[in-house]
Amino acid sequence: MHALLITGFCGGLTTFSSFSHDAFAMVQKGQWVKFVLYVVPSVALGLLFVWLGMLIAK
């Protein structure tokens, strides 16, 4: 159980770090449209799927 929890935690951190790094690189390059088209749907869909998962789990 410990290994699964650590793997999930570290996997989540590295995924978020990659997402943040990519988004930050777009900002540094002045690619604002690309940034918005990357960040807004990613966050919105993430929240939508969390909500759906919670609905299904009830």
C-alpha positions, 0 to 999 in steps of 0.5 A: 500500500505504501508503494502505491501511495508514494507512486501516485503522489510522486506521479501526480507531482511530476505530471503537475510539474510538467504541465506548469513548466510547459505553461510557463515556457509559453508565457516566457515566449509570449505565446499567450493564445497557445497558453490560454488554449492549453491551460483553460481547457486543461483546468476546466476539464480536470474540474469537470471530471473530478465533479463527474467522478464524485457524482458517480461515486455517490 
